[in-house]
Structure formats: C-alpha cells, structure tokens
Amino acid sequence: MHPVEELTSPSSWALIEDKFSPFAKETLAKLIAFVEGEVLPSLRVAHAQVPEDFEKRWKTVIPIVAELKVKARKLGLWNLFLSKAHYPEYGVPLTNLEYAVMAEILGRGGQLASESVNCSAPDTGNMEVLARYGSPEQQKKWLVPLLNGEIRSAFAMTERFVSSSDATNIRTSIRREGNDIVINGHKWWISGAGDPRCALHLVMGKSDPTNSNQHAQQSIVIVPANAPGVKVIRPMKVFGYDDAPEGHCEIVYENVRVPLSNLVAGWGRGFEIIQGRLGPGRIHHCMRSIGAAQMALDAMLVRVTDPSRKTFGKYLYEHGTVVADIAKSRAEIEGARLLVLSAALQIDKHKAKGALKEIGIAKFVVPSMALQVVDRAIQSFGAEGVCQDQNLAQMWAGLRTLRIADGPDAVHIQQIGQRELKRAPALSKKHAELKQKEKALFTKHGVKSHL
C-alpha cells in the first residue's frame, strides 16, 4: 500500500496512480513522512512560539518553522507547486495533478506545513506571476529570494470601501510620472503583509481608468514593503484570529513612488495576470481544505471512540447521529477530492483558462464541504471544540474565509449557472428533434401516448 492510501483514499489513488511519475511518487512518499513525522508534532510548538504580546507577535520569525525549512530543503521538498512544464527555468517536474495530492497532505499541517516547504500563499501565486510575467531584472531581485525562502511577499488587490469581488471596481491609482510610478490607494485583507520578512507587495490598481475595455484598465506594480508611503494600518481579524505573524492587513499607499522598471508585464495587463494567478491557486486552496477536513474527521474518530469520553455509559459514537455524521463526512470528502483532482487534470491538459468550469465548481463546493465536516467534528468535542485547546475553531475560521477569498462563492455559482444556461438552446433543439421522431413512430405504429 502506498502511504497516500492510508491518508487519503485507496480508490482515489487507484484512479490516478498511473498518472504519477516515479519522481512524483517518491516525492509524495517523502512529503507524507515529513508532514507526519516533523510538521504535525511541531504544530503546538509553533503556536507557543508566537508571543501573546501584540507588538512582539508581529516581529516574530517562528524558530521551529526555520528548522523545518532546512529539513524540507535537504529532502528536496521545496517549491513543489511550481511546475517545470509551465516554468522550465524555475519549476520542478510535477504536474498540477501530482501537486494537488501533495497540497492535500500539506493541508493536514495547515500554514506551518505549506510554509515549511515554501509552498504557502500568497508567495506561491506571486512567484508564479514573477516567473511568468517578470522581467529578468525583477526575477533576479525578487523571484530568486522568494524561491530560496529568504523573503516573504504580499498580494494587494482587495480594497476597502469597494466591492472588490468585481475587480473592475478597484480604485487604487497607478500613474506614471517621468521614470517613476506613483501609487495611491487603500487596500485591506492583504495576506502576508504583517510578516517581518515581507519584502514586496504586488499591487493592483487602475492605470487607465477611461479605457473603453474595462479589463485593460488595471496594471500590477512591485512595491517594496519598506517604500516611503506604505502604511500598514492594522491586521484584520477572522473571528478573533489575527493569524500573526503573517496576518491579513489593511494598508494605505500614499504617494508611493517606485521606478518604472517595477511595472509587471506592461501597462493594462493586470486583469490578465490575476486570472492566470488565481486559477491554480484556487485548486491548491481546495486540496488543502480537503486535507483539513480529513484531519477534522480523524480527530472526530479518535474522540468518539475514546473510552475516557463515555457519556451515560456509552461511547460517543453510540449516541444519536454520530455514525451517520462520520459516514456523510467520509462520502463528502471523497466526492470533493475527485472533483478537485479532475480540475487539476484539466489544468494540466488545457491550462487554467481551459479548466474554468472545473475550477469554479471546486471553488464553491469544497470549502462548504470542509466547513460541514469540521463543524461535525466540533460538535463531537463539545465545548472543547470551540476553544483554543483544539485547532478546530481556527480551522473553521480559515475555511469560512475561503468562501469569500479568491472570489466569493456567489460569483462562481453565478458563472457556472450562466455557463450551464448556454447549453439550453442546443438542448431545446435536440428535444424538438426527439419529439418529431417520437411523433413519427406513433404514426407508424398507430398508437397514442398514455402519458
């Protein structure tokens, strides 16, 4: 039995095993051993190493994370998300499908696991942007240190006071003044901006607001985190969690000046860049969410079979709907996993643009599924499930955020529904042709319909 079968599903692995290269199989086995043997025992230690003092917690580089990074890199478990097929100079020989399974394993260890192997957001998406669109100068200055795990980064798109789910609403001003670019804007929920190692922000704003093509109005600029005028106002909290030291920050860019060479790809290409950035990233989020759901189910199984937790003389699983909750959780995880693996395979075959339907469906199905599984696990733990003694509450908070992040579920549901409606004319034509054939057969056989 391959180690992945023990942690995910024998049936899922049977469907995709022949699509895994020998390198991918070896890497996956090493990753499972690393997460199980190194990351999971470190989770509570890492949490304890973040100071409770508000000021200090935003200046902390968690010591055990640095140790795990050294171990991961020695094992070759590094930048696994960056496919050599799409990024020959910087990538590793893994397909999106192969990495999708690895992302699920990383999801079991949360942010700690992903950062340990240099596969954590928002750095992953930013590295993909710089690898695909960055100039040689930008890649040397920013991409190489990111690939080496020497610095962190932020992606600044979402804005306060604006409905940013429609990216054409973004108001941040990006304009040229001689050989400089001047940025003015008010952003929030900017992941990674609180990290003391954050060295750059990729900032999206409007550079040509009067362009008749709404999707050519935006550009993306590299802004050094320490540039004059960059003001981190506060970390945003998710149900009380501030996610220090990375955080999701509110930021004001006030007359920030950067050289013209910091423009990414060219004027008016911002929308194109974010579409390419978000597609694979959504699949990574989904697989990590499945990993989190699997961890929650595992915790639930241990809890409800614990003899020290008997109530009224029975194990917890002997009460009420607990067994049904376990079965439903297993089935929902299995279905969601297959959905995401299918999306990853489509990305490999047709790139993100050719997998929009599969990506969109996974985006709104998976987080809701994972939330439900985690909620059932919380219920099995009772009051302990919603407090800091278990990580289920924080897990639930992070998953709930995903229903809004990278495009709210409502947007993806609308897009998928509209895509399905486009099939209606062809289906109506087919239905009319069927009725004609049916009518001819009734006439031929001299009978009338009973329906």
N, C-alpha and C positions, 0 to 999 in steps of 0.2 A: 504494500500500500504506500503510495506517495504521501508525504507529510501533509500536502494540501487537502487530501481527502478527510483527514482527521479534523481539520479546522474549518473546512467549508462544506463540500458535499461530494461524495463519490460519483453521483450521477452527473453533476456539472463538470467535474474533472474528466469523466469519460467522454463527454462531448467535445472537449477542447484539447485533450492531451496531445493528439496528433498535430495540432497547430502550434505546439510549443517546440522551439529548437532545443537541442541539447544544452546550449548555453543558458537559455531561459529556465529550463528545468533545474539546472544546477544552482542558478541564482535564486530561484524561488525557494529551493530547499534551504539554502544558506540564510535567506531572509526570514523564513519561518523560525529557524533555530535562533537567529539573532533577536527577533521580537519576543519569542517565548522565553529565551534564556537570559537576555540582557535588558530589554526595554521594559517588559511588564514588571519585573522586580524593582525597577527604578522609578515607577510612576509616583508612588507616595514620597519617595526621597526627593524627587524633583519638585513636587508640590511644597515640601517642607523647606526647600532651599530658596523659595521666593519669600522675601521678608514681608511681614504683615504691615510694616510701616509704609504709608502711601508713597512717600518720596523715594524711599530706598528701592521699592519693588520695581520702579521704572528705570533703575540704573543697574539692574542685576543681569548678569550673564550666568545662567544656571550652571553650576560646576559640573553636575553629572551629565548634562547634555554635551558639554565639550568632550568629556571622556567617551561617551557613546559614539560621537562623531569620529574620533580617532579609531575606535574599534571597527566601525562600519566601513570606513575607507580602506582599512587594511584588508577587509574581507571582499573588497570590490563592490560593496553595496552603496553606490554613490550615483546621484543624478539619474536614477533608473527611469524617470519619467520622460527623458529627452531621447526620442527615437532617432537612431542613426539613419533610418530610411528617409526621414524628413530633414534632419540636421546632420549631414555627413561629417562635418568638421568637429562637432562637439558631442554628438549623441552616442548612445550605447546601443548595441544590437538587440533591441527589444521592440516588439510591435506594441500597439495600443492594447490589443487583447492580452498580451502577456503581462504588460504593466498593470492592466485593470485588475487582474487577480492579485498582483502584488500590492496594489492600493488597498484591496480589501484586508489583506494581512496587516498593513500599516494602520488601517482603521481600528484595529483591535488595541493599538497602543496610543491612539489619539495623536495630538500635535507632537508629543515627545517622539513617537516613532518616526513620523514623517520628517521632522527636523533632523533627527539623528542620521538619516541617510540623504540629507539635502534635497528632500522632495516635498517641502512644505510650502503651502500658499502663504502670501502671494508671490513668493520668489519663483515658483515653478512657471507661472504664467509670464512673469516678467523676463525670465531667462529665455522662454520661447520667443517672446517679442524681440528681444535683442538679438537672438540667434538668427531669426528670420528677417528682421527689418533693420537691424542696427548697422551702422557704418563700421568699417574696420576700426576706426578710432574709438567709437562707442563700445565696441565689443572688447577691445583691449582694456579700456579704462573701467568698464562696469561689468561686462558679462563674465570675464575671466575670474575676477574676485568672487562673483556670485557662484560660479561653478565650483570654485575652490572652497566655498563655505566661509569665506573670510569676512563677508559683509552680508547684511540683510537689505530688504527693499520694501517699498510700498507702491500700491497702485491707486491713484487718486482719480476716481471718476464720479462717484455718488456725491450729490450736493444737498446741502441744507436749503430748505425753503423752495425746493424744486422737485417735481415728480420725475426722479431720475430713472425710473423703470422705462421711460421713453427717453433714450439718450439724446434725442434731438432737442430736448428741453434744457440741456446743460447751458449754463450762463457764463461760466468762467471764461475770462477774456485772455486770449493768447494773441499777441500782436507783435509785429516786427518794428524795431526802431534801429535803423542802421544795421550794425552787425550783431545786435542784441535781440533777444526775445523777451518781452515783458509779460508777466503773468499776474492777473488779479482774479481772485475767486475765493469762494467759501465752500469747503468740502467737509464731509463727515463720513463716519464708518470706514475710515481708511485703515485697512488691516496692515499690521506690521509697523506702523509709523511710530509707535511708542518704544520699539526695541532700541536699546542704546547702540546696537550695531547697524541700525538702518542708515544707509549712506545715500540712497537715492529714492526719489519719488518719480514714477511715470505719471505725468499729469495730463489729463484730457480736458480740452476746452475748445471754445469757438474761435477760430482764426479768420473765418469768412462768413459772418452771420447773415449776410444778404445773398449768399449763393442760392440760386433757384433750386439746386439739388440739395435737399436737407441733409443728405448723407455725405456731402462733401464739405460741410461747414466746419468740421472738427479736425483738430490736429493733436498729436501727442508729443510732449516735450520732456526731456530728462531734467529734473530739478534736484541738485544736491540737497540733501536733508539739512545741511547747515548753511544754506544760502541765506543772505540777509533778506528779511521779509517773510520767511517761512515761520509761521507761528502755530505751534501745536497747542490748541486751546484746552483740551481735556480728553481723557479716554471715555468712550461711550460704554455703558454697562449693559449687558444682556441678562435680564432677570437678576440683576445684582452682581453678576460676574464681570470683572474688568479685563480678564484674560491677560494680566501682566505676565511678562514684560512686553509682549508684542502689542496687545491692545487693538482697539478699533477707534481711531482718534478723529476728533474734529480739528480741522486745520484751516487757517486763513493764509492765503497767499497774497501779500500786499506789496505791489510793485516789485515783484521778484524779477531779477534780471539774470539771464543765462545767455551764453554765446549762441549764435545762430547754428553752430555745429551740434547743439543739443536737440535739434528737431529730429524726430524719429521718422524715417522713410520719406517724408516730404509733406508739403502743405496739403491739407484736406484729406489725409489718409487715415485719420483717427478712427472713423467708424469701421473701416475695413480691418484695421489692426485689432480692435476689440472683438470683432466677430471671430477672427481667427484665434484669438487668445482664449475666449470663453468656452468654445466648443469642447475641446479635450478636457479642459479644467472641470467642466460640469460632470463629465464621466468620472474623473478622479474623485470628486466630491461624493458622487453616488456610490462608488465602490467602498470608499472609506466609511460611508454611512452604513453600508451593509455589514462591514466589519464591526462597527459599533453595535449594531443591532444583534449580531451574533454574540458579542461579548455580554450584552444585556441578557440574552436568552440563557447563556451559560451560567451567569450569576443567578438567574432565577431558578435554574435546575438545581444548583447547589443549595440554594436557600430552602426550596420546598421539600428537599429530601434530607435536610439536616435534622437529626433526631433531637437536638437541643432546642429546636424551634417548634416542637409539637404544641398544638393547642387543643384543648378538650379531648386529650388522649389520642389525637390523630396527627399524622404528618400533614403539613400544609397542602400537599398535592391531593390529599384525600378529602379536602373540603371543596365544595362549590364547583366553580368552573375552571379551576386551576389547570387540570389536564387539558381541557379544551383550549385554554389560552396558550398552552405550550404547543399544541398541535397547530393552531392557527398561526402562531409566530413562526414555526418551522416552515409551513407552507408559504407564507408571505415572503420570507427571506429567500426561499428557493426561487419563487417566481420573479422577484425583483432582480436577483443575481442574473438569471438568464436574460432578462430584458437588457441589463447593462452590458453583459458580455456581447450580446447581439449588436448593441450600439458601438461598442469598441471595435468589433469586427468590421462594421460598416465604415468606420473612420479609416481603418487600415486599407480598405478597398477603394473608398471614394473620397477620402479626406473629410474634414468636419462639415464642409458645405454639402457634401452628398449624404450626410447622415443626420440632417436637421430633424427629421421626423423622429428617429430613434432617440436622439439626444433629448429632444423636447419631452417625449413621453417619460423617459427615465427621470428627467429633472423634476417632474411633479409627482411621479409615483413613489420614488424611492424614499425621499425624506419623510413623507407622510407614513409610509410603511414602518420606517425605523422608529419614528415617534411613537407609533402604536405599540411596537414591541417593547420599547423602553418603558412606556407607561405601564404595561402589564408587569414588567419586572419591578418597577417602583411599588406597585400595589402589593406584590408578594413580600416586599421588605417592610411594608407598613411605614411608620414614622421615620425609620432609619433610611428609607429610600429617598426621602426628600431633604435630608440634611447632609452636612459636609462629611459625615463618616463613610458615605458611599459616593462614588462618582456618577451615579445615575442621574441626579438632578442636573449637574453640569453638562452631562452628555445630552440630556433632553433639551437644555437651553441652546446648546450649539446646533442641534438638529433642527430645532424650531426656527433658528435664524436662516437655515438653508432654504426654507420655503419662501424667503424674501430675497436672499442673496443671489447674485448672478442671474437676475431676472425673476420677478415674483412668479409663483405658480400660476397665478391668474393669466399672466401674459402667455406662458407656454401652453396652457389649456386652450386659450383663445386661438393661438396659432395652429395647434393641432386640429381643433374643431373646424377652423376655416379651411385647412388643408383637406380634411375629410369631405367637406361640403363641395369642394371642386370636383369630386367624383360623381356627384349627383346627376349631372346631365348625361354622362355616359351610361350610368345605371338606369336612368329613365328610358333612354333609347333601347337598351338591352331588354328592359322589362316590356316595352311596347312590341319589340320583335318576338318575344316569347309569347305574348298574348295572341299575336297574329298566327303563329304556328299552332298554338293551342286551339284557336278558333277553327283553323283548317282541319285539325284532327277530329274535332267534334262533328264537323260537317261530314267528313269522310266516313265516320263510324255511326252516324245517325243517332247520336245520343245527346242529352242535355246535362249540364253540370248540376250536381246535387249541392254544390257549395254556394 
